[in-house]
Amino acid sequence: MNAFQLQFEQIVDYLKYDDFAILTKRIIDLTLDTESVAFYQKTNDLLDWLDSNSENIPEKKIKFQSLLDELFAFLSQKEIPESKLLVSVTALEKIYPSGRFSLGPVNLNLHHGEILGLVGENGNGKTTLLRLLCGELFSTSGELNYHFQYDDLYDLRTQLVYIPQRTETWYGSVFTNLEFAAASYGYKPNENVLVVNLIMARLGLRKFRDYGWKDLSSGFKMRLELAHMLLRKPKILLIDEPLANLDILAQQTILEDFKAISKSPFRPIGIVLSSQQLYEVEKTSDQVIFLKNGSQKNLYENRVNENDAIEVQNFIYEFETEWTKNQLIPIFERELIDLQINGGVYIATCTAALSPSQFLQMLTEHNVPIQYYRNISNSTRRFFIS
């Protein structure tokens, strides 16, 4: 079973359990995969019908199923591109003349369909690395190689999209802005409006089509930037702090959008995103780089071997309780290496002999009141421990 068939099975489950919101997004993704004006029109017709018939569940399920069947039949005949290396970075450094900050050396590889998360506190080099990757800055030393065809620097920049944390002001309504962008990216008149409507619906902008810049929240301004990106169809998306100023629900939604966009079987792209939201980014990313004072640490550098199974030398647990150190230390006996308080919670470093389930079992057996617990052995959170 190939990647498309596996993805399609998941989409069918959304219909089975009436998850219509996410089902609609996935149907739009499949429609864009077809690159067919006929399917663009069919899905737009369905969206128009849903505007006034969303409560008609039986008819809605029939229409969704019918379109899904057609999309599956069409896309099953389409070739799935092989995942390829997009960009490689070797010993990349950026040293500023003032000597106040230097980045690197940084090493990374990014393939089609991968999300790479950059995490770390402010001022530690995340934005500098993104600007190096997109060509806004030039490195002091090291190698940065793009593994796809391009003619010159301008052509390269057309295949990269860099979205800074503070985006530029745009003019006109959401719809007219995207319509103009689609025309400039080469969409033909018979597909321009259809594609723009699909992408607006995909990113939750449909009801804001007549809004201007000042009328949109920060979260929806970010969605508009993503809409421009989908129209442009780049190979790489570089995005700086996309979760800033978003509530937790909006963060989870936008990260799920990144994942779906990145891992499209037919239109995969590589995404590099920076954030201070550690756990949310780690759940979404295929690899994570932590930057501290410009120096790189990788998420899984604690592994013993290089196969797929991650084996930790030590387990690190983060938990919150009202108990004191003196009450906690005797519980873990010889398996406890270190116990400290960091940011109001306990950080317990234990030998590999004390597994996560055993750690929780010991807390339970001793009736330790726990308000919060997380295994951070394979989380960049451990790099924040002083």
N, C-alpha and C positions, 0 to 999 in steps of 0.2 A: 504494500500500500504506500503510495507516494505522499508527499507533503500536502498536496492539494486534497487528496481523498481523506486524509486524516483531519484536515481543517474543515472539510465539508461535513463530516460526521458530527463535529462539534456544533456546527451551525444548525444542522437538523435538530439537534437536541434543544437548541434555543426555541425552535418552533414547537417542539413536543411539550415543553414546559412553559409555554406562553411568555417567554422573555423577549417581548416584541421590541423593546428599545434597542438592545444589543443586536437582535436579529436584523433590524433595519440597517444598522451600521454595517454589519457583515455583508448584507445583500448589496449595499452600495459599493463596498470594497470589491466584491466579485464582479459587479457591473463595470467598474473602472478597469478591472483586469481584462475584460473582454476587448476593450478598445474598439467597441462596435457602436455606431450611432443608433442602430436598431435597438440594442439593449439599453443604451442611454435613455431612449424615448420610453421604453417599457417601464423602466424603474421610475422615471419621472412621473409617468401616468399613475403608477401605484402610489407614489408620495402624494400626488394631488388627491387621489381617492381617499387616502388615509386622513387628510385634513378635515374631512367632514364625515368620515365613517369609522373612526378609530374604535368606537365602542361596539361595532358589529363584529364580534369575535369570530363566529363561524365563517362568515364571508371573508374576513381578513385572513384566516388560516388557509382557506382555499386559494386565495390570491397569492399569498406568500409561497405556498407549496408549488403552485403552478410555475411561478417565476424561478424558484429554486431548481425545479426539474429542468427547465430550459437552460439555465446557467450551467448546471452540472454537465449536461449533454454537450454544450458548446466548449466549456473550458477543459473537459476531459480530453479533447483533441488537441489542446494547445501544449506546446513544449515548455517544460519547466526549466528555467536557466540554472546552470550549475553555480553553486556558491563559490565565489572567487575572492581573493585578497584584493582589497580596495586601496589600502594605504598601510605603509610600514614606516616606523620611526625607530631609528637606532642612535642611541647616545646623543639625543637632541638637547642642546643647551641654549639658553638665552641669558646673557650676562649684560646687565645695564652698566654704562660707564660710571655712574655714581657709586657703584659697588654696594648699594643698599639692598639689592635683591638680585638673585639669580635663580633660574629655573633649570632643573635637570641634574644629571642626565636622565632623559625619559626614553623608555623603550615600549613600543606597543605595536600591535597588528590589529587591523579592523577588516572584517569580511562582510560580504553581502548578508543581510539579515541579522546582523549582530548589533546589540546596544552596548556601548561602553560608557560606564558611569564614572565621572570625575567628582570626587568628594573631598572635602577639607574645609577648614575655616576660611573666612574672608582674608584676602591678601596673601594666599599661599601658592598662587600660580595657575589657578583653573582657567581664568579668562586669558591669561598670557598663552597658555597651551592651545586653547581654541583659536586664538588669533594667529598663532604660528601655523596651525593646521590649515586654516583657510587662506593663508597668504597675506594677511594684513601686516604681519611682522615677519622679519627674517631672522633665522637662527644665528647664533654666534659660532656654533660648531655642531657636528652630527649630521645625520642623513634623514631626509624626509622624502619618501618616494610614493608616487601615486601609480597604481598598477592598472590603469585604464588609459585608453587612447585620448589624447587631447593635442590640439595644434599649437597653442600658445597659452600665456597666462590668462588672457581673457576667456579663452575656451575652457580652461580649467575652472575658472571661477563660475562659469555657467553651469558646471556639473557639481558644484558645491553650494550649499545654502548655509549661511551663518546667520543665526538670529541672536542678536545681543540681548542683554537683559532689558535695556531701554530701547524700544523700537522707535523708529522715526514716525513722525506724524504723516498721515495720508489724507487724501481729499476725496470728496464725493461720498456716496453711500457705499455700504458693504458690497452690494450687488454690482454697482457700476465700476467700483474699484477692481473687483475680481474679473469682471467682464473685460475691462481694458487689459488687465494682466494676462488673461487667457489669449487675447488677440496678439499681444506682444510675444507670447511664447509659441505662437504658430498654430493655434487651434483654428480650424476652418469655421466659417460662419454657421454652417449647419450643425456643428457640434459645440460651439462656444457656450451658448446659454444652457444647453443641456448639461454639460460638464460642470459649469459653475453652480447650477442648482443642485446637482448631486453632491458636490463638495461642501456646499453650505449646509445641506442636510446632514452630511456625514459628521461635521464638526459642530453641530448644534447652532448654526448661524441662520437657519432658515427664517425664523421669526424676527431676526434682526436685519433683514436684507436692506431695509430702508434707513438704517441707523448710520450716523456719521461717527467720526473718530471720537469726539467728545462725549458721545452717548454710550460708548461701550466701556465696560469694566476692564481691569487689567487682564483678567482671565480670558475674556472674549477678544481682546486685542491680540493675545497670544494665539488664540484659535484662528484669527484672521491671518496671522503670519504662517501658520501651518497650512492654511488653505492656499496661500501663495506657493508654498513649498510643493504641495500635491499637484498644483497646476504645472509647476516647472519640471517635475519628475527628475530630481537630481539623483546622483549616485550616493552622495553623502550629505547628511544633515548634522550641522554643528549648532548646538543651542545652549545658551548661557542662562542658568538659573530659571528654567521654565516654571518651577514650582513656587517661586517667590510670589508673595501676595495672594496665593490661592488657599482656600480652606481645604481641609483634609479630604472631603469628598471630591472637590475639583481636582486635587492632586492625583487621587487614585484614577479618576476618569481620564485625565490627560496622559498619565503613564500607560494606561491600558490602550489608549489611542496610539501612542508611540510604538508599543509592542506589536499591535496589529499592522500598522503601517510598515514597520521594519521587516516583519516576517511574512509579508505577502509572497505566496509562492511564485507569482509571475512578475511582480514589480518590487523585489526586495531592495532595501537600501541599508546603508550602514549609518548608525546614529551615535554621536558622541554628545552626551549631555552632562552639564555640571550642576551640582546641587549641594546644599547642606543637609538635605533630608535623607539621612543615611539609609534607614530601613526601607523607605519607599523605593529609593533608587536601587538598592540591592535586590529587592524582589523582582524588579523589572529587567535588570542588566544581565548580560551574559558574562561580562567581566567588569571589575571595578578597580580603579586606581585611586589611591589616597595620596594627596599632596600635603606635605608639611614643610614649611619654609622652602618651598620649591623642590623638595626631594620626593622621589616616588617610592611608594610602597604598594604592592599589589595585594589584593584581597586574600589570595590563597597561597601566599608565600610561606605559610606555616605548614604546608603539606610535606609529607615525608617522601612520597614518590610522585611521579608525573603522570600516573594513569588517571582514569576518571574518578576513582574513589578517593575522596579527600580524607586523609588520616591526620589528625592533630596530635602534636606532641604534648600539649596541655589543653585542658578545657577551661574556658573562661565564662563565668556566669554573672549576669547582672540581675540584682533583685533588690526589692525594697521591703523592709520590715521595721517594726518599732523596737526589735530586740537590739541589745548592745553587742559590741565585739566580744566582750567577755562571755556573753551567753552563747554566741554562735561558734566561736573557735573550737570548743570541746566537741562539738557535734561531728566535725569532719575529720578529726584526729590526724593521722599521718598523711592523708591525701590532700590536705590543704597546703598550698605553697605560699599563698599571700591573700590577705583580706584587707581591702581598703575601701574608704568612702570616696566616691567621685560624683559630684553633681547631685548630692543628696541620696544616692543609692549605693548599695554595696557592690563591689567588684571582687568576686572570688576566683582566684586562679588555682586550679586543682590538677593533680596528675591525671594522665589518660586513664588510670584505673577507675576513676570516679565518673562514670558516664552520665549524660543528662538525666536519664531515668532514675539512676541511683541517687543522684544529687537531690532530685525532687522527692524521692522516697525517704531520704534521711530527714529532709525538712518536715515531711508529713508525719513521720514516726515520732518526731520530737515536738510536734504541735507548734511549729514556728508560724506565726501569722504573716502571710505573704500578701502584699498588695500588688506586686508586680514581679515578673520573672522573664528573663530572656537568655537563651544560650548565644553568646556573642563570640564563640570560638572562631567562627568563620565570617565575622562581621568587621567592617572597618571601624566600628565603635571601639574596638580594643586599641586602636591607634590613638584615641583621644585620652587614654588613661595616663595620668601623670605619673 
